Amino acid sequence: MGGALGSWARWGIASAAPVAPGTFPVTTLAVNVVGAALLGVVLVVLLDRPPPHYRLHALLGTGALGAFTTFSTFSVELVELGREGHLLVAVAYLVVSLVAGLSAMLASLALARRLVGPVVVP
């Protein structure tokens, strides 16, 4: 169910904000960065405090956010940019995606932990 919701949301955003071939895939980047940030919050809220909510994490984290973000689309766009000769755009997309995604995750983890309180170890 979570995967259906996440993929539907991603399709809606991609349909509303298509990107022209050969250009920087800003829509996929935005979706992946937002998804990484949301996953950080989900991890803190559902898994950092006892009791861990594994089923809800599976629904929201693995399902909804796993389908919302997409490594496969990122990979296809990266390969297509390179194949079409847009090597600088491809390298920029690769670097910005990795740095922005990891930064969003780390920032959201830190912010959520600050707002929710310290990690509780059973």
LUMSE-48976 format. One record per residue: residue in one letter; chain; x, y, z of N, C-alpha, C in turn. Coordinates in nm, 2 decimals, decimal comma. Atoms other than C-alpha are relative to their C-alpha. Layout:
# LUMSE-48976
 aa ch    nxx    nyy    nzz   caxx   cayy   cazz    cxx    cyy    czz
  A  A      X      Y      Z      X      Y      Z      X      Y      Z
...
# end
This chain:
# LUMSE-48976
 aa ch    nxx    nyy    nzz   caxx   cayy   cazz    cxx    cyy    czz
  M  A   0,08  -0,12   0,00   0,00   0,00   0,00   0,09   0,13   0,00
  G  A  -0,09  -0,11  -0,01   0,28   0,24   0,09   0,07   0,02  -0,14
  G  A  -0,07  -0,02   0,13   0,46   0,17  -0,24  -0,09   0,05  -0,11
  A  A   0,10  -0,05   0,10   0,14   0,24  -0,44  -0,01   0,15   0,02
  L  A   0,02  -0,15  -0,03   0,10   0,58  -0,26   0,13   0,08  -0,04
  G  A  -0,13  -0,07   0,04   0,47   0,67  -0,31   0,02   0,01  -0,15
  S  A  -0,02  -0,01   0,15   0,48   0,58  -0,68  -0,10   0,09  -0,06
  W  A   0,11  -0,09   0,05   0,15   0,76  -0,74   0,04   0,14   0,02
  A  A  -0,04  -0,13  -0,02   0,29   1,07  -0,58   0,12   0,04  -0,09
  R  A  -0,11  -0,03   0,09   0,61   1,05  -0,78  -0,04   0,02  -0,14
  W  A   0,06  -0,01   0,13   0,42   1,00  -1,10  -0,06   0,14  -0,02
  G  A   0,07  -0,13   0,00   0,21   1,31  -1,02   0,10   0,11  -0,01
  I  A  -0,10  -0,10   0,00   0,52   1,52  -0,96   0,07   0,00  -0,14
  A  A  -0,07   0,01   0,13   0,70   1,39  -1,27  -0,09   0,05  -0,12
  S  A   0,09  -0,05   0,10   0,39   1,46  -1,48  -0,02   0,15   0,00
  A  A   0,03  -0,15  -0,02   0,34   1,81  -1,34   0,13   0,08  -0,04
  A  A  -0,12  -0,07   0,03   0,71   1,90  -1,39   0,10  -0,08  -0,08
  P  A  -0,09   0,08   0,09   0,86   1,71  -1,69   0,13   0,08  -0,03
  V  A  -0,13  -0,05   0,03   1,22   1,77  -1,78   0,04  -0,03  -0,14
  A  A  -0,04   0,03   0,14   1,34   1,81  -2,14   0,12  -0,09  -0,01
  P  A  -0,12   0,09   0,02   1,58   1,55  -2,27   0,13   0,08  -0,01
  G  A  -0,13  -0,07   0,01   1,95   1,65  -2,23   0,02   0,11   0,10
  T  A  -0,02  -0,10  -0,11   1,88   1,89  -1,94   0,01  -0,06   0,13
  F  A  -0,02   0,05  -0,14   1,95   1,86  -1,57  -0,13  -0,05   0,05
  P  A   0,12   0,06  -0,05   1,69   1,62  -1,42  -0,05   0,06   0,13
  V  A   0,03  -0,07  -0,12   1,57   1,87  -1,16  -0,11  -0,07   0,08
  T  A   0,12   0,06  -0,06   1,24   1,69  -1,09   0,04  -0,13   0,08
  T  A  -0,04   0,12  -0,07   1,40   1,35  -1,00   0,09   0,04   0,12
  L  A  -0,09  -0,04  -0,11   1,67   1,53  -0,80  -0,09   0,06   0,12
  A  A   0,09  -0,05  -0,11   1,40   1,72  -0,60  -0,07  -0,11   0,07
  V  A   0,07   0,11  -0,06   1,20   1,41  -0,54   0,09  -0,08   0,09
  N  A  -0,09   0,09  -0,08   1,50   1,21  -0,42   0,05   0,07   0,12
  V  A  -0,05  -0,08  -0,12   1,63   1,49  -0,19  -0,11   0,01   0,10
  V  A   0,12  -0,01  -0,09   1,28   1,55  -0,04  -0,02  -0,14   0,07
  G  A   0,02   0,14  -0,05   1,24   1,17   0,00   0,11  -0,04   0,10
  A  A  -0,11   0,03  -0,09   1,58   1,14   0,17  -0,02   0,07   0,13
  A  A   0,03  -0,07  -0,13   1,49   1,41   0,42  -0,12  -0,06   0,07
  L  A   0,12   0,06  -0,06   1,15   1,26   0,49   0,04  -0,13   0,07
  L  A  -0,04   0,13  -0,06   1,31   0,92   0,55   0,08   0,02   0,13
  G  A  -0,07  -0,03  -0,12   1,54   1,07   0,81  -0,10   0,02   0,12
  V  A   0,10  -0,02  -0,10   1,24   1,19   1,00  -0,07  -0,13   0,04
  V  A   0,07   0,12  -0,02   1,06   0,86   0,96   0,09  -0,10   0,09
  L  A  -0,09   0,09  -0,08   1,37   0,67   1,10   0,00   0,05   0,14
  V  A  -0,01  -0,04  -0,14   1,39   0,89   1,41  -0,13  -0,02   0,07
  V  A   0,13   0,01  -0,07   1,02   0,89   1,49  -0,04  -0,14   0,02
  L  A   0,06   0,14  -0,01   0,95   0,52   1,42   0,10  -0,10   0,05
  L  A  -0,10   0,10  -0,04   1,28   0,35   1,51   0,09   0,04   0,11
  D  A  -0,09  -0,05  -0,11   1,48   0,56   1,75  -0,05  -0,02   0,14
  R  A   0,06   0,01  -0,13   1,24   0,52   2,04  -0,08  -0,13   0,01
  P  A   0,08   0,12  -0,02   1,10   0,21   2,19  -0,15   0,03   0,02
  P  A  -0,03   0,12   0,08   0,90   0,03   2,10   0,01   0,04  -0,15
  P  A  -0,02  -0,03   0,14   1,02   0,04   1,74  -0,13  -0,04  -0,08
  H  A   0,12   0,03   0,08   0,73   0,05   1,49   0,05  -0,05  -0,14
  Y  A  -0,06   0,06   0,12   0,87  -0,19   1,22  -0,11   0,00  -0,11
  R  A   0,10   0,01   0,11   0,54  -0,23   1,03  -0,03   0,14  -0,06
  L  A   0,03  -0,13   0,05   0,47   0,14   1,01   0,12   0,05  -0,08
  H  A  -0,12  -0,03   0,07   0,83   0,19   0,91   0,00  -0,06  -0,14
  A  A   0,00   0,07   0,13   0,79  -0,07   0,63  -0,10   0,07  -0,09
  L  A   0,10  -0,07   0,08   0,47   0,11   0,52   0,05   0,14  -0,05
  L  A  -0,04  -0,13   0,04   0,61   0,46   0,52   0,14   0,01  -0,06
  G  A  -0,14  -0,01   0,04   0,99   0,42   0,49   0,03  -0,08  -0,13
  T  A  -0,03   0,09   0,11   1,03   0,12   0,27  -0,10   0,01  -0,12
  G  A   0,10  -0,01   0,10   0,70   0,14   0,09  -0,02   0,13  -0,07
  A  A   0,04  -0,13   0,06   0,59   0,50   0,04   0,13   0,08  -0,05
  L  A  -0,11  -0,08   0,04   0,93   0,67   0,04   0,10  -0,08  -0,09
  G  A  -0,08   0,08   0,09   1,11   0,38  -0,13  -0,06   0,01  -0,14
  A  A   0,06  -0,01   0,13   0,86   0,41  -0,42   0,01   0,15  -0,05
  F  A   0,00  -0,14   0,04   0,86   0,79  -0,41   0,14   0,04  -0,05
  T  A  -0,14  -0,03   0,06   1,24   0,82  -0,45   0,03  -0,12  -0,09
  T  A  -0,02   0,11   0,09   1,39   0,62  -0,72   0,15   0,00  -0,05
  F  A  -0,13   0,02   0,05   1,74   0,50  -0,79   0,00  -0,04  -0,14
  S  A   0,00   0,05   0,14   1,64   0,34  -1,11  -0,02   0,12  -0,10
  T  A   0,02  -0,12   0,09   1,51   0,67  -1,27   0,13   0,08   0,00
  F  A  -0,12  -0,07   0,00   1,82   0,84  -1,15   0,11  -0,06  -0,09
  S  A  -0,10   0,08   0,08   2,04   0,57  -1,31  -0,03   0,02  -0,15
  V  A   0,04  -0,01   0,14   1,85   0,58  -1,64   0,03   0,14  -0,05
  E  A  -0,03  -0,14   0,05   1,87   0,96  -1,66   0,15   0,03  -0,01
  L  A  -0,15  -0,02   0,01   2,24   0,95  -1,58   0,06  -0,06  -0,12
  V  A  -0,05   0,08   0,12   2,31   0,69  -1,85  -0,04   0,07  -0,13
  E  A   0,05  -0,07   0,12   2,09   0,88  -2,10   0,08   0,13  -0,03
  L  A  -0,08  -0,13   0,02   2,27   1,21  -2,04   0,14  -0,03  -0,05
  G  A  -0,14   0,04   0,05   2,61   1,04  -2,09  -0,01  -0,05  -0,15
  R  A   0,01   0,06   0,13   2,49   0,85  -2,40  -0,03   0,10  -0,10
  E  A   0,04  -0,11   0,10   2,35   1,17  -2,56   0,11   0,10   0,00
  G  A  -0,12  -0,09   0,01   2,69   1,34  -2,50  -0,01   0,12   0,10
  H  A   0,01  -0,10  -0,10   2,58   1,56  -2,21   0,08  -0,03   0,13
  L  A  -0,09   0,06  -0,11   2,88   1,45  -1,99   0,01   0,10   0,12
  L  A  -0,01  -0,09  -0,12   2,91   1,77  -1,78  -0,13   0,00   0,08
  V  A   0,13   0,00  -0,07   2,54   1,76  -1,70  -0,01  -0,13   0,08
  A  A   0,00   0,13  -0,06   2,57   1,39  -1,62   0,08   0,00   0,13
  V  A  -0,09   0,00  -0,12   2,86   1,44  -1,38  -0,06   0,10   0,11
  A  A   0,06  -0,09  -0,10   2,69   1,74  -1,22  -0,12  -0,06   0,07
  Y  A   0,12   0,07  -0,06   2,37   1,54  -1,17   0,04  -0,11   0,10
  L  A  -0,05   0,11  -0,09   2,57   1,25  -1,02   0,05   0,06   0,14
  V  A  -0,06  -0,06  -0,12   2,76   1,47  -0,77  -0,11   0,07   0,08
  V  A   0,10  -0,07  -0,07   2,47   1,70  -0,68  -0,10  -0,10   0,06
  S  A   0,09   0,10  -0,06   2,24   1,40  -0,63   0,05  -0,07   0,13
  L  A  -0,06   0,07  -0,11   2,48   1,22  -0,40   0,02   0,10   0,12
  V  A  -0,03  -0,10  -0,10   2,58   1,53  -0,20  -0,13   0,05   0,06
  A  A   0,13  -0,05  -0,05   2,22   1,67  -0,17  -0,08  -0,10   0,07
  G  A   0,08   0,11  -0,06   2,06   1,34  -0,09   0,06  -0,04   0,14
  L  A  -0,06   0,03  -0,13   2,31   1,25   0,19  -0,01   0,12   0,09
  S  A   0,01  -0,11  -0,08   2,31   1,60   0,32  -0,15   0,02   0,06
  A  A   0,13  -0,01  -0,04   1,93   1,61   0,33  -0,04  -0,11   0,11
  M  A   0,02   0,10  -0,10   1,92   1,28   0,52   0,07   0,03   0,13
  L  A  -0,07  -0,03  -0,12   2,18   1,38   0,77  -0,06   0,12   0,07
  A  A   0,06  -0,12  -0,06   2,02   1,72   0,83  -0,13  -0,03   0,06
  S  A   0,13   0,04  -0,06   1,68   1,57   0,88   0,01  -0,09   0,12
  L  A  -0,02   0,08  -0,12   1,81   1,31   1,12   0,04   0,09   0,12
  A  A  -0,04  -0,09  -0,11   1,98   1,58   1,33  -0,11   0,08   0,04
  L  A   0,11  -0,09  -0,04   1,68   1,81   1,32  -0,11  -0,08   0,07
  A  A   0,11   0,08  -0,06   1,43   1,54   1,40   0,04  -0,05   0,14
  R  A  -0,05   0,04  -0,13   1,65   1,41   1,69   0,00   0,12   0,10
  R  A   0,00  -0,12  -0,08   1,68   1,76   1,82  -0,14   0,04   0,05
  L  A   0,14  -0,03  -0,03   1,30   1,81   1,81  -0,07  -0,10   0,08
  V  A   0,07   0,11  -0,06   1,20   1,47   1,93   0,07  -0,03   0,14
  G  A  -0,07   0,03  -0,12   1,47   1,43   2,19   0,11  -0,10  -0,03
  P  A  -0,11   0,10   0,02   1,77   1,20   2,24  -0,04  -0,14  -0,03
  V  A   0,03   0,14   0,04   1,78   0,85   2,11  -0,01  -0,08   0,13
  V  A   0,02   0,08  -0,12   1,65   0,60   2,37   0,05  -0,14  -0,03
  V  A  -0,06   0,13   0,02   1,85   0,28   2,40  -0,06  -0,09   0,10
  P  A   0,07   0,09  -0,10   1,65  -0,01   2,56   0,10  -0,07   0,08
# end
